[in-house]
Amino acid sequence: MNKSIGAQSATDPVDPVHTSALRKITRRVMPILVLGYFISYLDRINISFAKFGLEESFGMSATAYGFAAGIFFLGYILFEVPSSIMMRRYGARFWLTRIMVTWGLVAAAMAFAPGPNWIYALRFLLGVAEAGFFPGVILYLTQWFPNKQRTKAIATLMMSIPIASVLGGPVNGFILDTFDGVLGIDGWRWLFLLGGLPAILIGGIFYLVVVDSPDKAKWLTPAERTSLMRTLAAEELERSAGAPQGHGAMFKDKRVLGLALVYFLILSGAYPLTYWLPTIVADVGGAMSGLHLGLLSAIPFAFAALAMYIVGRRIRSEGSPVPVVVTLVVAGLAFIVTAVSLDLPLIAMVTVTVATMAAQTAKPLFWSLPTAYLSGAAAASGIALINSLGNAAGFASPYAFGWIKDATDGNNAAPMLVMIAASLLAIVIIAALYWRPRRTKLHHTTKASECTPA
């Protein structure tokens, strides 16, 4: 569908009023969102460093640890869509604050778990508490950033993932080395306690500084509000013409379900790196301290943050699948090389870094696809559905990685088939969703023109 004239003029990048509005939004809105997402991801992944303490305290096997890491996503998936619908009803300011405070309380409570069953239960409740945060933030960004600037905003937000891994590695390693035994508390318990408390603090700050939509932003001038709202309204009208209408229609939409499957596969390639990278690094590098393990584990994610920053500012795809396909090709190839070079530490470290860069960068590029398609009520539930079904990978892929590792007597190469297959299948499904329909439409158009009398 062609863009309306109003949408074109409103999104003109040389419009100084529009540019000024976007600059203010970036300064005012993005920092607190990035910080909140950073804390949420840190609270998800600190269990990867607690793994060694859980093994010692509770005798957890690799399969049991994979289950503990992944059960978070069962709670997350079950409550994702309802939570997003509630945010649409009560507003981002109230609902996102509620999410942050409750997940902080649950994350801190894991420090007092007396056994593995409590770890499983609290990880599940952590998923319940956090459900709706990421799709809520994505939906919130669609209410502030037009199409052309949204990929950059989402990439900035999702840089929190590798940054959390970069900073989380050394910080968690430092906590393990320094706090172990303080007040008679094991180091892995300090990881959870010190990880959960900041979320409660950030939740309070979030409530004080965030407003629900641009029309309520007193720090925008009337001209800036008018320019931005005109742009966003024109794009919303354009999306609504071809998008599913209402919450129910979204569950039947083939593209929404297809995108959910694509996101599941993208995350299947990314999550095992998050939860198993310290283990892989320890196996490849040999004996080392917790701090050294954290520093080495941070290297791939540091490069991933840089890649996301650069790519997010160069891509102006407005819904094109090409950038995400390119990153998936690179990720798949890098995973293959990593799997066959684990006995060569330097090569393995380089290739796993490339794989991490590509797998992490694929995620913000992916979100340009559903946000350019969904609108209205379906945007809230559609984004939540894609994210929740996609995040089933957070349970399935770490668990599958651990199961294959146990079944192959601790081999780290065989489980990488999970990431390789996921990257390749995601490419196939994207091609079916975006390029096959286009070729079919072109074929029908050509046949129709041939049948038209001269």
C-alpha positions in Angstrom: 0.0 0.0 0.0 1.3 3.4 -0.9 1.9 5.9 1.8 -0.4 8.9 2.1 0.8 12.3 1.4 0.2 13.3 5.0 2.4 10.5 6.3 5.2 11.5 3.9 5.2 15.2 4.9 4.9 14.4 8.6 7.9 12.0 8.6 10.1 14.4 6.5 13.5 14.1 8.3 14.4 17.7 7.5 11.3 19.1 9.4 13.1 20.9 12.3 10.0 20.6 14.6 9.7 16.9 14.0 13.4 16.4 14.5 13.4 18.4 17.7 10.5 16.3 19.1 12.4 13.0 18.3 15.6 14.3 19.9 13.7 15.2 23.1 12.0 11.8 23.2 15.3 10.0 22.8 16.7 11.9 25.7 13.7 11.7 28.0 12.1 8.3 27.3 14.9 6.0 26.1 17.3 6.1 29.1 14.8 4.8 31.7 13.5 2.2 29.3 17.0 0.9 28.5 17.8 0.8 32.2 14.6 -1.1 33.1 15.2 -3.6 30.3 18.9 -3.9 31.4 17.8 -4.8 34.9 15.2 -7.3 33.7 17.7 -9.1 31.5 20.3 -9.1 34.3 17.8 -10.8 36.6 17.1 -13.4 34.0 20.7 -14.4 33.3 22.4 -14.3 36.7 21.3 -17.9 37.1 24.0 -18.8 34.6 26.6 -17.7 37.1 24.7 -19.2 40.0 24.8 -22.5 38.2 28.0 -23.6 39.8 26.7 -22.8 43.3 23.4 -24.6 42.6 25.3 -27.7 41.5 27.3 -27.6 44.8 24.4 -26.8 47.1 21.7 -28.9 45.5 23.5 -31.3 43.3 21.8 -30.0 40.1 22.6 -31.9 36.9 22.9 -30.1 33.6 19.3 -31.1 32.7 18.0 -29.8 36.1 19.8 -26.5 35.6 18.4 -26.2 32.1 14.9 -26.8 33.5 15.5 -24.1 36.2 16.8 -21.6 33.6 13.9 -22.3 31.2 10.9 -22.6 33.5 11.0 -18.8 33.8 9.5 -18.7 30.4 6.5 -20.9 31.2 5.2 -18.3 33.6 6.3 -15.6 31.1 4.4 -17.1 28.2 1.2 -17.9 30.2 0.8 -14.3 31.4 2.3 -12.3 28.5 -0.9 -11.6 26.5 -3.1 -10.9 29.6 -0.4 -8.6 31.0 -0.2 -6.6 27.7 -3.9 -6.2 27.6 -3.9 -4.9 31.1 -1.2 -2.4 30.2 -3.4 -1.1 27.3 -6.2 -0.6 29.9 -4.2 1.0 32.7 -1.4 2.7 30.8 2.3 2.1 30.6 3.3 4.3 33.6 1.3 2.2 36.1 1.6 -1.2 34.6 5.3 -1.2 33.7 6.0 0.0 37.2 4.0 -2.8 38.7 6.0 -5.3 36.6 9.4 -4.0 37.7 8.6 -3.9 41.4 7.1 -7.4 41.5 9.9 -9.0 39.5 12.4 -7.4 41.8 10.8 -8.8 44.9 10.7 -12.3 43.4 14.3 -12.2 42.1 15.5 -11.2 45.5 13.5 -14.0 47.2 15.5 -16.6 45.2 18.4 -15.9 47.6 16.5 -17.6 50.3 15.5 -20.8 48.4 16.1 -23.9 50.6 16.1 -26.4 47.7 15.8 -26.9 44.0 12.0 -27.1 44.0 12.0 -23.6 45.4 14.3 -22.4 42.6 12.0 -23.9 40.0 8.9 -22.2 41.7 10.5 -18.8 42.0 11.9 -18.9 38.5 8.4 -19.6 37.3 7.0 -16.7 39.4 9.8 -14.4 38.1 8.4 -15.1 34.6 4.9 -14.4 35.8 6.0 -11.1 37.4 8.0 -10.0 34.3 5.4 -11.0 31.7 4.3 -8.2 29.5 7.3 -5.9 30.2 9.1 -6.3 26.8 6.0 -6.3 24.6 4.7 -3.4 26.7 7.9 -1.4 26.0 7.8 -2.3 22.3 4.2 -1.1 22.1 5.1 2.0 24.1 7.8 2.8 21.5 5.3 2.5 18.7 3.4 5.3 20.5 6.4 7.6 20.4 8.6 6.7 17.4 7.5 6.7 13.8 8.5 3.8 11.5 11.7 5.3 10.2 13.1 5.9 13.7 11.7 2.8 15.4 14.3 0.3 14.3 17.0 2.6 15.9 14.9 2.9 19.1 14.4 -0.8 19.4 18.0 -1.5 18.7 19.0 1.0 21.4 16.6 -0.7 23.8 17.8 -4.2 23.0 21.5 -3.3 23.4 20.6 -3.8 27.0 20.8 -7.5 26.4 24.5 -7.7 25.4 25.4 -4.9 27.8 23.8 -6.8 30.7 25.9 -9.8 29.7 29.0 -7.6 29.4 28.6 -5.9 32.7 26.8 -8.8 34.3 29.7 -11.2 33.7 32.4 -9.3 35.6 29.9 -8.1 38.2 28.5 -11.5 38.9 32.0 -13.0 38.9 33.1 -10.3 41.4 30.1 -11.0 43.7 30.9 -14.7 43.6 34.5 -14.2 44.5 33.9 -11.4 47.1 30.6 -12.0 48.8 30.8 -15.8 49.1 30.5 -16.6 52.9 29.7 -13.0 53.9 27.1 -13.1 56.7 27.2 -16.9 56.3 25.5 -16.6 52.9 26.7 -18.4 49.8 27.9 -16.3 46.8 25.2 -17.6 44.5 22.6 -16.4 46.9 24.1 -12.9 46.9 23.8 -12.9 43.1 20.0 -13.1 43.4 19.6 -10.7 46.3 21.8 -8.0 44.9 20.2 -8.5 41.4 16.6 -8.1 42.5 16.8 -5.0 44.7 17.6 -2.5 41.8 14.5 -3.5 39.9 12.3 -2.2 42.8 14.3 1.1 42.9 14.1 1.6 39.1 10.3 0.8 39.2 9.8 3.8 41.6 11.9 6.1 39.4 10.0 4.9 36.3 6.7 5.9 37.8 8.0 9.4 38.6 9.5 10.2 35.1 7.3 8.4 32.5 4.1 9.6 30.9 1.8 7.4 28.9 1.8 9.2 25.5 3.2 12.2 23.6 0.0 14.3 24.1 0.7 14.2 27.9 4.4 15.2 27.5 4.6 18.7 28.8 8.3 18.8 27.8 7.3 18.8 24.2 6.1 22.1 22.6 2.6 22.3 21.2 4.1 22.3 17.7 6.2 19.2 18.4 3.3 17.3 19.9 1.2 18.2 16.8 3.8 17.1 14.3 4.6 13.9 16.1 0.9 12.9 16.7 0.1 13.7 13.0 2.8 11.3 11.9 1.9 8.5 14.3 -1.8 8.8 13.5 -1.1 8.6 9.7 1.1 5.5 10.2 -1.5 3.9 12.5 -4.2 4.5 9.9 -2.0 2.9 7.2 -1.3 -0.2 9.3 -4.9 -0.6 10.3 -6.0 -1.1 6.7 -4.2 -4.4 6.3 -3.7 -5.6 9.9 -5.9 -8.0 11.9 -8.6 -6.1 13.9 -9.1 -6.8 17.6 -7.5 -9.3 20.0 -9.3 -12.3 18.6 -8.5 -11.8 14.9 -4.8 -11.7 15.8 -4.8 -15.3 17.0 -5.9 -16.4 13.5 -3.6 -14.2 11.4 -1.1 -16.4 9.5 1.5 -13.7 9.4 1.4 -13.1 13.2 1.7 -16.8 13.9 4.5 -17.1 11.3 6.4 -14.2 12.9 5.9 -15.8 16.3 7.6 -19.0 15.0 10.4 -17.0 13.4 11.0 -15.2 16.7 11.0 -18.6 18.5 13.7 -19.8 16.2 15.8 -16.6 16.5 15.7 -16.8 20.3 16.5 -20.6 20.1 19.8 -19.5 18.6 20.4 -16.7 21.1 19.3 -18.1 24.5 21.7 -21.1 24.8 24.5 -18.6 24.4 23.1 -16.6 27.3 22.7 -19.5 29.7 25.5 -21.8 28.6 28.3 -19.5 27.4 30.1 -19.4 30.8 30.1 -23.2 30.8 31.5 -23.3 27.3 34.1 -20.7 28.1 35.1 -22.7 31.2 35.4 -25.9 29.3 37.4 -24.3 26.5 39.7 -22.1 28.7 40.2 -24.5 31.6 40.3 -23.6 35.3 39.9 -19.9 36.1 38.5 -17.6 38.8 34.9 -16.4 38.8 36.0 -12.9 37.8 38.2 -14.2 34.9 35.3 -16.4 33.7 33.0 -13.4 33.8 35.4 -11.2 31.8 35.9 -13.8 29.1 32.2 -14.5 28.9 31.6 -10.8 28.4 33.7 -10.4 25.3 31.2 -11.8 22.8 28.4 -9.7 24.2 30.6 -6.5 24.2 31.0 -7.0 20.4 27.3 -7.8 20.1 26.4 -4.5 21.7 28.7 -2.7 19.3 27.1 -4.5 16.3 23.6 -3.7 17.5 24.5 0.0 17.9 26.0 0.3 14.4 23.4 -1.7 12.6 20.5 -0.1 14.4 21.6 3.3 13.1 22.3 2.3 9.6 19.2 0.2 8.9 16.1 2.2 7.6 14.3 -0.9 6.4 10.7 0.0 7.5 9.7 -3.6 7.6 12.1 -5.3 5.1 13.1 -8.9 6.1 16.5 -8.6 4.3 18.5 -7.3 7.3 17.3 -10.0 9.7 18.0 -12.8 7.1 21.5 -11.6 6.6 22.2 -11.7 10.3 20.7 -15.2 10.5 22.9 -16.5 7.7 26.0 -15.1 9.5 24.9 -16.6 12.8 24.3 -20.1 11.3 27.7 -20.2 9.7 29.4 -19.0 12.8 27.7 -21.6 15.0 28.9 -24.3 12.6 32.5 -23.2 12.7 32.3 -22.9 16.5 31.0 -26.4 16.9 33.9 -27.9 14.9 36.6 -25.8 16.5 36.0 -26.1 20.3 39.4 -27.8 20.6 41.0 -24.7 19.2 40.3 -22.0 21.9 41.3 -18.9 20.0 39.3 -19.9 16.9 36.3 -21.0 19.0 36.4 -17.7 20.9 36.4 -15.7 17.7 33.6 -17.6 16.0 31.4 -17.7 19.1 31.8 -13.9 19.3 30.7 -13.6 15.7 27.8 -15.9 16.3 26.7 -13.9 19.4 27.0 -10.6 17.4 24.7 -11.9 14.7 22.2 -13.7 16.9 21.8 -10.7 19.2 21.5 -8.2 16.3 18.8 -10.3 14.6 16.4 -9.6 17.5 15.9 -5.8 17.1 15.9 -6.2 13.3 13.1 -8.7 13.6 10.9 -6.3 15.6 10.7 -3.9 12.6 8.5 -6.6 10.9 5.6 -6.9 13.4 5.6 -3.2 14.4 5.2 -2.2 10.7 2.2 -4.6 10.4 0.1 -4.5 13.5 -2.1 -1.7 14.8 -4.7 -0.9 17.4 -5.8 -3.5 19.9 -4.2 -6.2 17.8 -0.8 -4.5 18.3 -0.9 -5.0 22.1 -2.0 -8.6 22.0 -0.2 -9.4 18.7 3.2 -8.1 19.9 2.6 -9.9 23.2 1.7 -13.2 21.4 4.7 -13.0 19.2 7.0 -12.3 22.1 5.4 -14.9 24.4 5.4 -17.8 21.8 8.9 -16.7 20.7 10.2 -16.8 24.3 9.1 -20.4 24.6 12.6 -20.8 23.2 13.9 -19.6 26.5 12.6 -22.8 28.0 13.0 -25.2 25.1 16.5 -24.3 23.8 18.5 -24.2 27.1 16.7 -27.3 28.2 17.5 -29.1 24.9 21.1 -27.9 25.1 21.4 -29.3 28.6 19.7 -32.6 27.6 21.9 -33.1 24.6 25.0 -32.2 26.6 24.1 -34.9 29.2 23.2 -37.4 26.5 26.6 -36.9 24.8 28.7 -37.1 28.1 29.3 -33.4 28.4 30.1 -32.7 24.7 29.6 -29.0 23.9 29.7 -29.3 20.1 26.6 -31.6 19.6 24.2 -29.2 21.5 25.1 -26.4 19.0 22.9 -28.2 16.5 20.1 -26.5 18.3 21.4 -23.0 17.3 22.4 -24.1 13.8 19.0 -25.6 12.9 17.1 -22.7 14.5 19.0 -20.1 12.3 18.4 -22.0 9.1 14.7 -22.7 9.8 14.1 -19.1 10.6 15.4 -18.1 7.2 13.2 -20.6 5.4 10.0 -19.3 7.2 10.8 -15.6 6.6 11.2 -16.4 2.9 7.8 -18.2 2.9 6.1 -15.3 4.7 7.6 -12.4 2.7 9.0 -13.5 -0.7 6.8 -16.4 -1.8 3.6 -14.4 -1.5 5.2 -11.6 -3.4 6.3 -13.9 -6.2 2.8 -15.5 -6.2 1.2 -12.0 -6.5 3.5 -11.1 -9.3 2.7 -14.3 -11.2 -1.0 -13.7 -10.9 -0.7 -10.1 -12.1 1.3 -11.3 -15.1 -1.2 -14.0 -16.0 -4.1 -11.5 -15.7 -2.4 -9.0 -18.0 -1.8 -11.8 -20.5 -5.5 -12.7 -20.4 -6.7 -9.1 -20.8 -7.9 -8.4 -24.4 -5.9 -5.9 -26.3 
